[in-house]
């Protein structure tokens, strides 16, 4: 049996009071302070440091730009911005027109801002004015023209509500629908998505649709082998003369985009004379020698003025000492127009670029000629102009609009960004290009495969 072990006596530990405060109260105080500090750091400090509100802007019209304290903040469309507390100056702008200015005090909420965002809505009310009406109409046409170049959309590229937004704006402001602008805009519709947008706008405005959705579906009618009657010209020096006539241009019988670009229509063509070949490198060199503004060395300034792009005269060596008859290329529509104006003044003759109809009449008369498969093409047949098909695509005076052949070919009042080019180039498959083929190019663009020829009217 084990012997009982005697343990020594130990004095109990006693916590001494701290400055007369019992230890339990000290521990409790520390816990309370820690809780209060945690509450302060989590629920108050964020609001103190980042005081402000999440502000959204609404307006009775679409896409109003918001400027805060002189800097662009964003648009009213889907907008929500964190704005710091204090007094701020706001300016509201629609399509470059200032609607009005105002000062707004944003309060400084403190509690629970990390978890419960304080929000505020600022309502912008626009009133109509002549300046605003003109700006909305101009911006609408600008956007429709730009988006008409996109003919397919996906998750990355989506069409904004162009027609719908315009309809909402003029309805909210009480602006009467400008039928000329509306017709021009409809003529730029180039996709099923844009057509759906147009349908919604018609519903908002309470008006009938002017074109049918079938334009953007295959109709199966693709006859494109129409044989045009031709007028044989009279040769006068370097020009071929054609009398006044009415002619059908185009060969497609249906109304399905994009083949509708070649829809057969009747047009009246005044008497005119057209040059036997495109303007040559040598002829353009003479123009540049007398007009240094259009020299390659001034390209940067031409680009700034929107008269050409970075490809102007690329790969072209202009010389007045060597008479190159190769067609001039890599020049813009504006450069071609400048050449025409210079030559008209120099010769005392009214020259111009050909309209699409004039160019087509000349091309039909040269229909039996071979496709020009090089820039140095020689043609001994003097019955009609040379290089109407092949060589280079050629600028015309006619603006390009996707649905112009069903919306009034001669009635649309246009000054757009794009122009029709005709004839194909030496790199195209001859079987893919005819006198009815329609190409388009931006007026400021330069291409290695686009040149021009001139016409004159007596």
Secondary structure per residue as TSV (DSSP state, phi and psi in degrees):
chain	resnum	aa	ss	phi	psi
A	1	X	-	360.0	131.7
A	2	X	-	-73.0	150.8
A	3	X	-	-84.9	133.5
A	4	X	-	-65.0	131.3
A	5	X	-	-94.5	128.3
A	6	X	-	-89.2	122.5
A	7	X	-	-88.6	147.0
A	8	X	-	-71.4	149.8
A	9	X	-	-75.1	134.7
A	10	X	-	-119.4	136.2
A	11	X	-	-74.7	131.6
A	12	X	-	-62.3	147.3
A	13	X	-	-81.1	131.7
A	14	X	-	-122.5	127.6
A	15	X	-	-75.9	125.2
A	16	X	-	-79.7	143.8
A	17	X	-	-65.4	141.7
A	18	X	B	-103.4	109.3
A	19	X	T	52.6	37.9
A	20	X	T	82.8	2.2
A	21	X	B	-101.0	128.4
A	22	X	-	-65.0	143.6
A	23	X	H	-56.4	-36.8
A	24	X	H	-61.6	-37.4
A	25	X	H	-68.6	-34.8
A	26	X	H	-63.3	-46.7
A	27	X	H	-62.1	-43.0
A	28	X	H	-62.0	-40.8
A	29	X	H	-63.6	-41.0
A	30	X	H	-62.3	-42.7
A	31	X	H	-62.9	-42.6
A	32	X	H	-63.9	-44.0
A	33	X	H	-61.9	-42.4
A	34	X	H	-62.5	-41.5
A	35	X	H	-65.5	-43.8
A	36	X	H	-64.1	-39.3
A	37	X	H	-64.1	-43.3
A	38	X	H	-61.4	-43.6
A	39	X	H	-61.5	-44.8
A	40	X	I	-61.9	-47.6
A	41	X	I	-65.4	-35.9
A	42	X	I	-90.4	-36.8
A	43	X	I	-110.4	-10.6
A	44	X	I	-123.8	-44.0
A	45	X	H	-57.1	-43.8
A	46	X	H	-55.9	-40.0
A	47	X	H	-70.1	-34.4
A	48	X	H	-69.3	-44.9
A	49	X	H	-71.8	-44.4
A	50	X	T	-117.1	66.5
A	51	X	-	-73.6	135.3
A	52	X	E	159.0	-170.9
A	53	X	E	-136.7	158.3
A	54	X	E	-89.3	111.2
A	55	X	E	-108.1	132.5
A	56	X	E	-113.0	149.0
A	57	X	E	-116.8	134.1
A	58	X	E	-124.9	155.6
A	59	X	E	-150.2	158.5
A	60	X	S	-77.7	-6.8
A	61	X	S	-127.8	165.7
A	62	X	S	-87.5	155.8
A	63	X	-	50.7	50.9
A	64	X	-	-84.0	127.6
A	65	X	E	-79.7	137.8
A	66	X	E	-113.3	123.3
A	67	X	E	-110.6	130.4
A	68	X	E	-119.2	123.0
A	69	X	T	53.2	39.4
A	70	X	T	85.5	-3.0
A	71	X	E	-118.0	144.6
A	72	X	E	-68.1	126.0
A	73	X	E	-96.0	-44.1
A	74	X	E	158.7	-164.3
A	75	X	E	-109.3	159.1
A	76	X	S	-71.4	-17.7
A	77	X	T	-73.5	109.2
A	78	X	T	63.6	30.9
A	79	X	-	-90.7	141.7
A	80	X	-	-156.6	117.0
A	81	X	E	-129.5	142.4
A	82	X	E	-83.4	122.6
A	83	X	E	-121.1	127.4
A	84	X	E	-66.6	155.0
A	85	X	S	-67.1	155.8
A	86	X	E	124.0	-176.8
A	87	X	E	-90.4	130.0
A	88	X	E	-129.6	147.1
A	89	X	E	-98.4	128.8
A	90	X	E	-117.7	141.7
A	91	X	E	-127.7	135.6
A	92	X	E	-114.4	127.5
A	93	X	E	-129.0	132.7
A	94	X	E	-122.9	116.4
A	95	X	T	51.5	42.8
A	96	X	T	85.5	-3.9
A	97	X	E	-104.9	126.0
A	98	X	E	-74.0	123.9
A	99	X	E	-78.1	-53.7
A	100	X	E	-174.9	170.7
A	101	X	E	-117.8	152.5
A	102	X	E	-157.5	153.8
A	103	X	E	-104.1	134.8
A	104	X	E	-132.7	134.6
A	105	X	E	-91.5	120.5
A	106	X	E	-96.5	120.5
A	107	X	-	-70.9	172.9
A	108	X	-	-120.7	77.9
A	109	X	-	-67.4	147.8
A	110	X	-	-118.1	-48.3
A	111	X	T	-76.9	134.2
A	112	X	T	58.8	26.1
A	113	X	T	-70.6	-21.9
A	114	X	T	-68.2	-29.9
A	115	X	T	-108.3	-28.9
A	116	X	S	-125.3	96.3
A	117	X	-	-67.8	129.0
A	118	X	-	-79.7	133.1
A	119	X	E	-124.3	159.7
A	120	X	E	-148.5	146.2
A	121	X	E	-116.7	129.2
A	122	X	E	-110.2	123.1
A	123	X	E	-97.1	130.3
A	124	X	E	-110.7	121.1
A	125	X	-	-111.1	114.0
A	126	X	-	-94.5	143.3
A	127	X	-	-116.9	148.4
A	128	X	-	-72.6	149.1
A	129	X	-	-151.3	161.9
A	130	X	H	-60.0	-40.0
A	131	X	H	-63.8	-44.0
A	132	X	H	-68.3	-41.5
A	133	X	H	-59.3	-46.5
A	134	X	H	-63.6	-39.5
A	135	X	H	-66.9	-42.3
A	136	X	H	-64.0	-42.6
A	137	X	H	-63.7	-43.9
A	138	X	H	-66.2	-43.3
A	139	X	H	-66.5	-37.3
A	140	X	H	-59.2	-49.9
A	141	X	H	-65.0	-38.8
A	142	X	H	-60.8	-45.9
A	143	X	H	-70.2	-40.9
A	144	X	H	-62.6	-43.1
A	145	X	H	-62.3	-42.5
A	146	X	H	-66.5	-45.5
A	147	X	H	-75.0	-16.8
A	148	X	T	-67.2	-16.2
A	149	X	T	-77.4	-14.3
A	150	X	-	-98.7	117.1
A	151	X	-	-109.5	-1.8
A	152	X	-	-142.8	144.3
A	153	X	-	-130.4	155.9
A	154	X	-	-148.9	-164.9
A	155	X	S	-66.8	-24.4
A	156	X	S	-86.3	-44.0
A	157	X	S	-109.4	108.6
A	158	X	-	-119.9	146.4
A	159	X	-	-81.4	125.9
A	160	X	-	-72.1	161.3
A	161	X	-	-75.6	85.1
A	162	X	H	-74.1	-61.4
A	163	X	H	-66.0	-43.1
A	164	X	H	-61.5	-46.5
A	165	X	H	-61.5	-40.7
A	166	X	H	-63.7	-43.9
A	167	X	H	-62.3	-41.8
A	168	X	H	-64.1	-40.0
A	169	X	H	-66.6	-50.3
A	170	X	H	-70.0	-28.8
A	171	X	H	-68.4	-43.9
A	172	X	H	-65.7	-33.9
A	173	X	H	-93.6	-6.0
A	174	X	T	72.9	27.7
A	175	X	-	-83.4	128.1
A	176	X	-	-68.1	145.0
A	177	X	-	-66.9	123.4
A	178	X	-	-81.3	107.6
A	179	X	H	-64.7	-32.7
A	180	X	H	-67.1	-46.7
A	181	X	H	-63.6	-42.4
A	182	X	H	-60.5	-44.2
A	183	X	H	-64.6	-42.2
A	184	X	H	-63.2	-39.8
A	185	X	H	-65.5	-44.3
A	186	X	H	-58.3	-39.3
A	187	X	T	-64.8	-15.1
A	188	X	T	-93.2	-1.7
A	189	X	-	-64.9	127.6
A	190	X	-	-134.8	12.5
A	191	X	S	-155.9	160.2
A	192	X	H	-63.2	-34.8
A	193	X	H	-64.8	-42.7
A	194	X	H	-68.1	-33.5
A	195	X	H	-65.9	-41.1
A	196	X	H	-61.8	-40.1
A	197	X	H	-60.8	-42.2
A	198	X	H	-62.7	-41.3
A	199	X	H	-59.6	-45.0
A	200	X	H	-61.1	-39.2
A	201	X	H	-65.5	-40.7
A	202	X	H	-61.3	-38.5
A	203	X	H	-64.7	-42.5
A	204	X	H	-63.6	-41.6
A	205	X	H	-82.4	-13.6
A	206	X	T	68.8	39.4
A	207	X	-	-123.5	160.8
A	208	X	-	-77.6	147.9
A	209	X	-	-73.1	143.4
A	210	X	S	-99.1	-13.5
A	211	X	S	-132.9	159.4
A	212	X	-	-103.3	153.7
A	213	X	G	-63.2	-19.6
A	214	X	G	-63.4	-18.3
A	215	X	G	-59.6	-28.1
A	216	X	G	-108.5	28.5
A	217	X	S	-132.8	150.4
A	218	X	-	-66.8	127.1
A	219	X	-	-105.0	-1.5
A	220	X	S	78.7	-5.7
A	221	X	-	-96.4	100.3
A	222	X	-	-124.7	33.2
A	223	X	-	-64.1	123.5
A	224	X	-	-140.3	28.4
A	225	X	-	-117.0	29.9
A	226	X	-	-65.9	134.9
A	227	X	-	-97.2	114.9
A	228	X	-	-83.0	144.5
A	229	X	-	-72.2	146.3
A	230	X	-	-125.4	149.8
A	231	X	-	-105.7	121.2
A	232	X	-	-80.0	129.8
A	233	X	-	-84.2	171.0
A	234	X	E	-106.0	128.6
A	235	X	E	-82.2	126.1
A	236	X	E	-128.0	90.8
A	237	X	T	65.6	-121.0
A	238	X	T	-91.5	10.4
A	239	X	E	-123.7	155.7
A	240	X	E	-117.8	128.9
A	241	X	E	-102.5	137.3
A	242	X	E	-125.1	138.0
A	243	X	-	-79.4	167.5
A	244	X	-	-60.6	138.7
A	245	X	E	-157.2	164.5
A	246	X	E	-112.6	135.6
A	247	X	E	-144.5	152.5
A	248	X	E	-94.7	124.6
A	249	X	E	-109.7	150.1
A	250	X	-	93.8	163.3
A	251	X	-	-135.7	-8.2
A	252	X	B	-86.5	135.9
A	253	X	-	-98.0	-15.5
A	254	X	S	-88.1	-170.7
A	255	X	-	-135.6	54.6
A	256	X	-	-119.6	124.9
A	257	X	T	-76.3	137.3
A	258	X	T	-95.5	-2.1
A	259	X	G	-61.7	-18.0
A	260	X	G	-61.4	-18.0
A	261	X	G	-58.2	-25.2
A	262	X	G	-111.4	18.6
A	263	X	B	-59.0	138.9
A	264	X	-	-74.6	124.2
A	265	X	E	-137.7	157.7
A	266	X	E	-97.1	134.5
A	267	X	E	-135.3	151.7
A	268	X	E	-97.5	133.7
A	269	X	E	-124.9	121.5
A	270	X	-	-71.3	165.7
A	271	X	-	-61.4	141.6
A	272	X	E	-158.2	165.6
A	273	X	E	-125.6	140.4
A	274	X	E	-124.4	144.6
A	275	X	E	-65.8	150.7
A	276	X	S	-70.1	-20.0
A	277	X	S	-152.8	167.4
A	278	X	-	-64.8	156.6
A	279	X	-	-59.8	134.6
A	280	X	B	-91.5	168.0
A	281	X	H	-59.7	-40.4
A	282	X	H	-64.1	-45.3
A	283	X	H	-63.0	-39.1
A	284	X	H	-69.8	-32.9
A	285	X	H	-63.0	-38.6
A	286	X	H	-62.1	-41.2
A	287	X	H	-61.8	-47.7
A	288	X	H	-64.9	-35.5
A	289	X	H	-63.3	-28.3
A	290	X	H	-98.8	-7.5
A	291	X	-	-135.0	76.8
A	292	X	G	-59.7	-16.4
A	293	X	G	-56.4	-31.9
A	294	X	G	-97.9	14.4
A	295	X	S	-74.2	154.8
A	296	X	G	-58.9	-33.1
A	297	X	G	-65.1	-16.9
A	298	X	G	-104.2	15.8
A	299	X	H	-57.6	-41.5
A	300	X	H	-59.1	-40.9
A	301	X	H	-69.5	-37.0
A	302	X	H	-63.5	-37.9
A	303	X	H	-65.9	-42.8
A	304	X	H	-61.1	-34.2
A	305	X	T	-81.0	-3.7
A	306	X	T	75.1	22.6
A	307	X	S	-94.8	-14.5
A	308	X	-	-162.7	-173.8
A	309	X	-	-126.2	-170.7
A	310	X	T	-69.5	-11.1
A	311	X	T	-92.9	4.9
A	312	X	T	-56.5	122.7
A	313	X	T	59.2	19.8
A	314	X	T	-60.7	130.4
A	315	X	T	74.1	5.7
A	316	X	-	-106.1	123.8
A	317	X	-	-106.0	99.6
A	318	X	-	-78.4	137.5
A	319	X	-	-150.7	132.1
A	320	X	S	-91.1	-2.8
A	321	X	S	-93.3	-11.5
A	322	X	S	-132.2	124.2
A	323	X	-	-86.2	77.3
A	324	X	-	-74.2	127.6
A	325	X	-	-98.9	4.2
A	326	X	S	-62.9	140.2
A	327	X	B	-59.7	138.7
A	328	X	-	-66.8	141.7
A	329	X	-	-137.9	177.8
A	330	X	S	51.9	43.1
A	331	X	-	-126.8	151.4
A	332	X	-	-87.9	168.9
A	333	X	H	-57.1	-40.9
A	334	X	H	-65.9	-34.8
A	335	X	H	-66.9	-41.6
A	336	X	H	-61.8	-41.1
A	337	X	H	-64.5	-39.0
A	338	X	H	-64.0	-39.7
A	339	X	H	-61.1	-45.1
A	340	X	H	-61.5	-43.1
A	341	X	H	-64.6	-41.5
A	342	X	H	-62.6	-46.3
A	343	X	H	-67.6	-36.5
A	344	X	H	-61.6	-44.5
A	345	X	H	-68.3	-38.0
A	346	X	H	-67.9	-41.9
A	347	X	H	-93.3	-11.9
A	348	X	T	69.5	29.1
A	349	X	S	-126.6	145.0
A	350	X	-	-85.8	95.4
A	351	X	E	-95.7	161.6
A	352	X	E	-159.1	171.7
A	353	X	E	-73.7	153.6
A	354	X	-	-74.5	147.0
A	355	X	-	-71.8	166.5
A	356	X	H	-59.7	-39.3
A	357	X	H	-65.8	-44.0
A	358	X	H	-62.4	-45.6
A	359	X	H	-59.7	-41.0
A	360	X	H	-65.0	-42.3
A	361	X	H	-57.7	-45.5
A	362	X	H	-65.0	-40.1
A	363	X	H	-67.0	-37.5
A	364	X	H	-63.4	-34.3
A	365	X	H	-72.3	-19.0
A	366	X	T	-105.2	21.5
A	367	X	T	-63.9	-22.3
A	368	X	T	-88.1	-3.5
A	369	X	S	-81.3	155.4
A	370	X	-	-73.9	155.9
A	371	X	-	-69.6	128.4
A	372	X	B	-75.3	107.3
A	373	X	-	-96.8	13.0
A	374	X	S	-154.1	168.3
A	375	X	T	-82.0	-13.7
A	376	X	T	-105.0	32.9
A	377	X	-	-65.7	132.8
A	378	X	-	-109.6	139.7
A	379	X	-	-138.5	113.7
A	380	X	-	-90.8	-6.5
A	381	X	-	-82.6	111.8
A	382	X	-	-99.3	18.9
A	383	X	S	-76.1	-20.0
A	384	X	S	-158.2	166.5
A	385	X	-	-57.3	151.5
A	386	X	S	-95.1	159.5
A	387	X	-	58.3	32.7
A	388	X	S	-69.4	-32.1
A	389	X	S	-117.4	125.9
A	390	X	B	93.2	-172.3
A	391	X	S	74.2	-96.8
A	392	X	S	-135.8	149.9
A	393	X	E	-59.8	151.7
A	394	X	E	-125.8	134.6
A	395	X	E	-61.5	145.1
A	396	X	E	-121.5	172.8
A	397	X	E	-81.3	-9.8
A	398	X	E	-86.7	121.6
A	399	X	E	-64.9	145.6
A	400	X	-	-91.5	127.4
A	401	X	-	-137.4	128.0
A	402	X	T	-51.7	-43.6
A	403	X	T	-110.0	25.9
A	404	X	H	-62.2	-27.6
A	405	X	H	-80.4	-7.2
A	406	X	H	-118.3	-5.6
A	407	X	H	-106.4	5.8
A	408	X	-	109.6	83.0
A	409	X	T	-56.2	-41.6
A	410	X	T	-99.2	-3.4
A	411	X	T	-99.0	-18.9
A	412	X	-	-73.2	124.6
A	413	X	-	-87.6	103.6
A	414	X	-	-126.9	149.6
A	415	X	-	-149.3	65.4
A	416	X	-	-85.5	-172.4
A	417	X	S	-92.7	-14.5
A	418	X	E	-121.3	149.6
A	419	X	E	-131.9	151.4
A	420	X	E	-77.6	136.3
A	421	X	E	-117.8	150.1
A	422	X	E	-132.5	156.2
A	423	X	S	100.7	-14.7
A	424	X	-	75.7	177.8
A	425	X	-	-134.8	175.2
A	426	X	T	-65.4	-17.1
A	427	X	T	-90.2	-10.7
A	428	X	S	-78.7	151.4
A	429	X	-	-69.7	120.5
A	430	X	G	-54.0	-28.7
A	431	X	G	-73.8	-13.5
A	432	X	G	-97.2	-5.6
A	433	X	-	-126.5	133.3
A	434	X	-	-132.2	177.9
A	435	X	T	-64.1	-17.5
A	436	X	T	-95.1	-8.5
A	437	X	-	-62.2	139.3
A	438	X	-	-119.2	119.2
A	439	X	E	-109.1	168.0
A	440	X	E	-143.2	151.8
A	441	X	E	-151.2	147.0
A	442	X	E	-64.9	143.5
A	443	X	T	-65.6	-22.7
A	444	X	T	-95.4	-3.0
A	445	X	-	-84.5	148.7
A	446	X	-	-119.0	136.6
A	447	X	-	-133.6	144.4
A	448	X	T	-69.1	-7.9
A	449	X	T	-120.3	18.1
A	450	X	E	-130.2	129.6
A	451	X	E	-134.7	-152.5
A	452	X	-	-162.4	159.5
A	453	X	-	-129.5	172.0
A	454	X	E	-120.3	158.9
A	455	X	E	-126.7	163.2
A	456	X	E	-140.0	150.8
A	457	X	-	-116.6	136.0
A	458	X	-	-74.9	360.0
